[in-house]
């Protein structure tokens, strides 16, 4: 069973097999390190292309694996390794929780990439055989308990009717995952489902039913799920595995401040500035205050600061140095993006 080529599908929908694999297969080329002489010898078009490649790489090309990410990958890897492919019932469940903008979605993409890569090593050409080791779905705001099952069916492009009984949709979702030899189910933005009361229990029981019918290892990810999954049904589900919390970088001790500074330095090295990595240590305190220790916000500030510096160069011979005004421009972009938009009067 051969999937359509990702190159033939436009646009890619995130909550589909095609969309997930487009993300997995996406590679942003790492720019080479150029000396000033080589850079200045490029044509204007060549210099612009190199600048664009550096901005693209910094924005989405590299990942910095944290200890929390490593722990989750190790746990899921272990659950999958111990999983009996022909068994159903209780399997490992990992809850990935934390506030927004701390790298949860990036971790999930790394996880999906790793599982597909390991499957390729064991089963070369597995995609052509129709095997789908990872199903990754994202719950939308206002999702109902049916949403987990219908999102899985949408992921595979299986026709279904919203009015079908909940049990029918769950059975269909489980059957297609079993048919495609799925070993890992990732449910992102699980907090979008109302998790308190009867509706929350129904959503949890949907996940449990799918696990029981397929034996898949499951990762539920969302904002502060450890605070929301407090019902008896949720406790029973979480007892099958463990909770991993991605937290913002702390700043309460000297050790935590040094850890943050090392992170800022690591980002600086990925800018590939002609004159070498910028010294961002003088900005470490302010960056932590602005971002509240959130890695996603840090990336945006530094990315916009770098872009501003490159765009304001009047000549290729200008030094590539991040100045306070560049950092300020990046910070203002973040603050503006975080401000709630005022509704227009009717």
C-alpha atoms as one frame of an Amber mdcrd trajectory, in Angstrom:
protein
   0.000   0.000   0.000   1.875   3.071  -1.262   1.226   6.582   0.067   0.950
   9.478  -2.385   4.219  11.340  -2.845   4.485  14.310  -0.479   5.702  16.346
  -3.424   2.359  15.792  -5.196   0.182  17.034  -2.357  -0.355  20.794  -2.029
  -1.038  22.114   0.450  -0.059  19.683   3.197  -2.623  19.521   5.977  -1.008
  19.229   9.368  -3.452  16.691  10.805  -2.885  14.117   8.060  -0.351  11.426
   7.294   0.900  13.461   4.335   1.269  16.566   6.497   3.078  14.730   9.294
   5.536  13.114   6.915   6.185  16.406   5.186   7.232  17.774   8.577   9.329
  14.694   9.324  11.064  14.821   5.937  11.624  18.570   5.932  15.304  19.423
   6.067  16.610  22.978   6.354  20.133  23.111   4.974  22.728  24.226   7.483
  24.649  27.185   6.062  28.386  26.813   5.727  30.678  29.057   7.734  32.048
  31.710   5.371  35.010  33.963   5.961  34.513  37.668   5.407  36.650  37.559
   2.266  34.578  34.773   0.730  31.289  36.469   1.706  32.303  39.827   0.235
  33.433  38.118  -2.965  29.934  36.720  -3.559  27.577  38.403  -5.962  24.779
  40.489  -4.469  22.365  37.662  -5.218  24.729  35.180  -3.563  25.017  37.330
  -0.437  21.225  37.659  -0.186  20.813  33.911  -0.632  23.360  33.241   2.112
  21.655  35.729   4.442  18.287  34.062   3.794  19.746  30.617   4.462  21.139
  31.814   7.802  17.833  33.320   8.884  15.948  30.185   7.801  18.378  27.930
   9.657  18.126  29.986  12.830  14.350  30.162  12.626  13.602  26.478  12.117
  16.627  24.485  11.014  18.221  23.332  14.228  17.024  21.894  17.506  18.676
  21.981  20.887  17.790  18.840  22.804  17.086  19.497  26.477  17.318  17.021
  29.333  13.515  16.901  29.496  13.328  16.023  25.799  15.963  13.322  26.169
  14.074  11.756  29.076  10.806  11.613  27.125  12.479  10.099  24.060  14.169
   7.489  26.238  10.877   6.575  27.946   8.910   6.224  24.711  11.740   4.287
  23.089  11.646   1.867  26.014   7.877   1.422  25.925   7.951   0.721  22.186
  10.848  -1.726  22.545   8.967  -3.662  25.230   5.686  -3.588  23.335   4.330
  -6.868  21.997   3.273  -6.062  18.418   0.606  -8.748  18.463  -0.800  -7.830
  21.865  -3.513  -5.394  22.782  -4.400  -3.830  26.079  -2.351  -1.802  28.512
   0.713  -0.119  27.048   2.894   2.804  28.081   1.356   6.251  28.317   3.456
   9.399  28.590   1.952  12.767  29.445   3.998  15.712  28.162   2.919  18.831
  29.967   4.022  22.363  30.691   3.161  25.954  29.796   3.064  27.244  26.245
   6.236  27.978  24.304   8.667  25.667  26.105   9.350  23.286  23.232   6.687
  20.586  23.591   5.703  20.499  19.907   9.362  20.464  18.851   9.925  17.486
  21.140   6.967  15.647  19.604   8.340  16.188  16.105  11.729  14.852  17.214
   9.939  11.828  18.652   8.027  11.146  15.425  11.233  11.482  13.390  13.094
   9.060  15.651  10.369   6.399  15.541  10.140   6.577  11.740  13.932   6.435
  11.413  14.120   3.369  13.671  11.334   1.714  11.679  13.254   2.354   8.444
  16.309   0.626   9.892  14.260  -2.426  10.848  11.909  -2.440   7.847  13.570
  -0.744   4.849  10.982   0.734   2.512   8.276   0.523   5.192   6.336   3.445
   3.731   5.871   1.621   0.441   4.483  -1.323   2.411   1.815   0.903   3.971
   3.241   0.732   7.489   2.543   3.855   9.575   4.473   3.548  12.853   3.442
   7.006  14.106   0.061   8.699  14.152   0.319  12.337  15.220  -2.831  14.410
  15.635  -3.550  17.802  17.130  -6.792  18.534  18.923  -8.564  21.703  17.855
 -10.208  24.202  20.234 -13.589  22.994  21.369 -12.861  19.378  20.439 -15.392
  16.827  21.636 -14.536  13.370  22.988 -15.322  12.044  19.496 -12.537  14.298
  18.236  -9.752  11.874  19.114 -11.270   9.091  17.012 -12.363  11.337  14.139
  -8.933  13.014  14.035  -7.289   9.596  13.631  -9.672   8.765  10.799  -8.991
  12.145   9.180  -5.257  11.494   9.569  -5.580   8.419   7.376  -8.206   9.927
   5.072 -10.801   7.349   6.099 -14.362   8.520   5.302 -16.670   8.727   8.297
 -19.804  10.478   9.455 -19.822  12.833  12.416 -23.205  11.510  13.430 -21.896
   7.956  13.758 -21.964   6.539  17.266 -18.911   7.196  19.397 -18.186   3.482
  19.744 -18.308   3.016  15.953 -15.756   5.798  15.399 -13.445   4.413  18.078
 -13.625   0.950  16.517 -12.880   2.348  13.045  -9.919   4.332  14.355  -8.510
   1.306  16.164  -8.947  -0.928  13.123  -7.071   1.362  10.746  -4.213   1.826
  13.249  -3.923  -1.930  13.706  -4.014  -2.468   9.943  -1.215   0.060   9.404
   0.913  -1.396  12.240   0.957   1.798  14.295   3.082   1.608  17.423   2.931
   5.231  18.641  -0.022   7.613  18.949   0.753  11.281  19.643  -2.128  13.534
  20.682  -1.000  17.157  20.862  -2.978  20.087  22.316  -4.981  17.614  24.401
  -5.927  20.483  26.716  -8.240  21.711  23.906 -10.653  18.977  24.968 -12.669
  19.959  28.009 -11.103  17.643  30.564 -13.347  18.173  33.569 -16.701  16.568
  34.189 -18.422  13.936  32.065 -16.980  15.268  28.812 -13.441  14.925  30.141
 -14.083  11.346  31.274 -15.456  10.527  27.824 -12.313  11.896  26.166 -10.054
   9.911  28.491 -12.098   6.765  27.987 -11.836   7.230  24.206  -8.037   7.211
  24.469  -8.166   4.193  26.786 -10.420   2.301  24.365  -8.081   2.981  21.445
  -5.067   1.839  23.488  -6.896  -1.272  24.644  -7.906  -2.159  21.088  -4.524
  -1.508  19.449  -1.812  -1.718  22.106  -0.227   1.527  20.901   2.143   3.502
  23.086   0.573   6.914  23.605   1.854  10.428  24.280  -0.671  13.029  25.394
   0.707  16.562  25.211  -0.727  19.904  26.185  -0.604  22.929  28.409  -0.536
  22.055  32.115  -2.151  18.656  31.634  -0.802  17.501  34.984  -3.143  20.039
  36.583  -6.143  19.150  34.429  -5.967  15.358  34.471  -7.346  14.898  37.952
 -10.392  12.695  37.445 -10.478   9.029  38.373 -10.518   8.050  34.691  -7.465
  10.231  34.054  -5.606   8.804  37.047  -6.254   5.274  35.780  -4.853   6.207
  32.372  -1.807   8.014  33.765  -1.057   5.041  36.015   0.003   3.173  32.864
   3.025   5.420  32.400   4.638   8.633  33.538   4.427  12.392  33.336   7.140
  14.563  31.799   7.002  18.287  32.444   8.703  20.791  30.174   9.283  23.856
  32.319  10.679  27.291  31.514  14.306  27.845  32.477  14.576  28.810  36.119
  16.584  31.833  37.239  16.535  31.440  40.993  20.067  30.154  41.566  23.533
  30.731  40.190  23.490  27.279  38.581  20.179  27.973  36.813  21.416  31.361
  35.607  24.532  29.714  34.186  22.344  27.117  32.462  20.309  29.893  30.838
  23.456  31.718  29.742  24.765  28.524  28.132  21.491  28.210  26.231  21.765
  31.807  24.995  25.364  31.132  23.914  24.252  27.976  22.080  21.727  30.030
  20.120  24.394  32.598  19.288  26.552  29.896  17.679  23.698  28.978  15.320
  23.538  32.458  13.759  26.593  31.904  11.552  27.538  35.579  11.662  30.540
  36.425   9.511  32.393  37.971  12.435  31.757  35.017  14.747  29.122  34.242
  17.380  27.912  37.396  19.145  28.511  37.803  22.853  24.971  37.775  24.219
  25.908  37.348  27.873  25.234  41.059  28.662  21.641  40.485  27.562  21.046
  37.231  29.443  19.177  38.821  32.357  16.941  40.924  30.144  16.249  38.008
  27.801  15.161  35.811  30.681  12.893  38.544  32.006  11.283  39.113  28.613
  10.843  35.451  27.749  10.163  34.159  31.272  12.668  31.435  30.454  10.711
  30.081  27.460  12.873  28.718  24.706  10.405  29.496  21.906  10.196  33.154
  22.883  13.992  33.355  23.117  14.331  32.016  19.589  11.898  34.603  18.241
  13.629  37.556  19.909  17.068  36.511  18.702  15.770  35.601  15.259  14.178
  39.012  14.741  17.276  40.731  16.153  19.464  38.854  13.658  17.095  39.610
  10.775  17.025  43.314  11.679  20.827  43.471  11.764  21.169  41.795   8.360
  18.499  43.968   6.750  20.053  47.192   8.066  23.509  46.493   6.642  24.335
  49.169   4.072  27.270  47.215   2.649  28.595  43.634   2.722  31.660  45.078
   4.434  29.619  46.248   7.450  30.465  44.326  10.639  27.924  41.709  11.655
  27.445  42.665  15.277  24.220  42.398  17.228  23.742  45.768  18.908  21.366
  46.867  21.621  19.003  48.400  19.041  18.792  45.074  17.221  17.945  43.262
  20.444  15.387  45.953  21.194  13.735  45.439  17.811  13.489  41.718  18.444
  12.054  42.285  21.905   9.434  44.727  20.621   8.281  42.184  18.050   7.749
  39.614  20.796   5.914  42.054  23.076   3.687  43.213  20.207   2.821  39.614
  19.313   1.839  38.869  22.912  -0.498  41.861  23.318  -4.176  40.909  23.117
  -5.859  42.417  20.075  -8.663  44.867  20.766 -11.981  44.058  19.206 -13.427
  46.629  16.872 -16.658  48.246  17.971 -19.706  46.934  16.198
